[in-house]
Amino acid sequence: MRTDLTLAFANDSPAAIRALNLYLAPLVVRRDISLNELQKKAAQHDDRPAIISGPAGCGKSVVVTERILNLIKTRNYDPKLQILLCSFNKALIVTLVQWMRDLLDEERCFATLDGFRFKGSNLRNITCLWFDVLPTRLVLSQGSYSTK
């Protein structure tokens, strides 16, 4: 049985059909995204914890990456700084790592298997994990976390 979707593609070339990407969002370069005023306010680091909440598509991930960048710049890529970036969504972690790679100064840090290390640091300064692996990768030590 033919459907309307099949009929709509009947006259298209195979190359045109392959060019349609119905399942993957377009690739976004993070540094090309501008924040609105509320997002800029939420992204400012003020030495206090923050909860970033909102509906899907409102820019939470953009705010989180900007907030992390602001903290790193404020602390001048401090080798003692440790940041845990965690999400329930495995695919989002991949995107966040790519965005952080796009934002961070590559002369002052480098990518590791699951995050970033600042030059001159013996620590993994930014650890990016999805929630399912979090308990297997973290070790609590004197009130702070360290990675295995």
N, C-alpha and C positions, 0 to 999 in steps of 0.2 A: 504494500500500500504506500502510495506516495503522499508526502506531506507538503504543506506550503513551503516549508524550509527547503526541502529537496527541490521543488520546482523553482524556487528563487535562485538556486545555485546552478540550475541546469544549463544556463547560457554562459555562465562564468568560466573562465579558463582555470585549469588546475592551479596555476601560479597565483591567480587572484584569490582563490579559495584558501590556499596555504598562507597568504599574506594576512588574512583575517585572524586576529588573535583574540578569541572570545574569553580566554581563561586567565591571562596574565595582564595585570595592570601595566601601563606604560612605565618605562624606566624613568625615574626622577632623579635629577642631580640635586642633592640637598642644598648646596650653597646657592642654587638658583631660586629657592623658595623664600619668599618674604613673609615676615610675621606681621600680624595686625597689632594694634596697640595693647589689647588684652593679652595676647600671646607674648609680646615683649615683656610685659610686666611679670607674667608668670615665669618667664625664662630667666629673670634676674636672680642671681644667687645672693642670699642674705644671711648665710650661716645658720639657717633654720631648715628643718625638713619641710618638704612640700608634698601635697597630694595634687596631682594633675588629673582632673576628671572631666568627662564630657562625652557627648554622643559620638558614634562612629563617624569618622571623616572630618572631625572638627580641628584636627591638627595637634593632638596630644603627643604623638611621636616626634613631631617637629619641635614642639616646646621642650620635650625631654632632652633631645639632642642639643638644642640651643642652650638649655640650662647647664648641661654637662660641659659644653664648650666654654660657657661663661665662668664656671667654677675653675676649670683648668687654666684659663687665661688669668683669672684673678690670682690664682696660686702660682702662676708663672711656671707651669709644668713641674710642680713640686714632685721630686722622686718618691716622697713618702705618701703621696696622695693615693688612696685606693677607692675606686668606685665600682659598685656592682650594678650592672644594667640587666634587668631580668624581665621576661615576658612569658605569658602563658602561650603565646603564639610563636611556634618555631620559625615560621617564615618571616615573621616580623623581626626576630633577632638578626636574621641574615640581612634584612634591609637596614636595620639600625647600625650594624657593623659597617656596612657599605657607606652609610651616611656619615658616620663618625670618621671613617677613613677619608672621606671627601672634605670634612671640616677641619681635621687636626693638621697641625704643621708637621709635615713628614720629615723635616730636618730635626724635630725635637722629640719624635716618638716613632715607633714602628709597630706593625701589626704582629700579633702572636696568633696561635691557633684559635683561641677563644677570646680575643680582646686586643689590648694595646699595652705597650710598655714604653715609658718615657726613657730617653737616653740618659744614662748614668744611674738608672734605678735597678735594684735587684729584685723588685717586686713586679707583679703584673698589676699595672696601675688601673686599667679598666678591664673588668671581666664581664663578658656578655654571655649570659646563659638563658636557656628557656627553663621554665619552672620545673619540668619533669626531671632534669638532671641536677638541679640545685642541691638537693640533699646529699648527692653522691660526690659533689665537687668541693663543698665548703667544709671547713673545719673551724669551729668556734675556738678562739684563743683569747682569753683575758678580755672578753667583752667586745672583741672585734673579729672580723672574719679574715681568713686567709685561704688561698686556694691550694688544693693538693697538687 
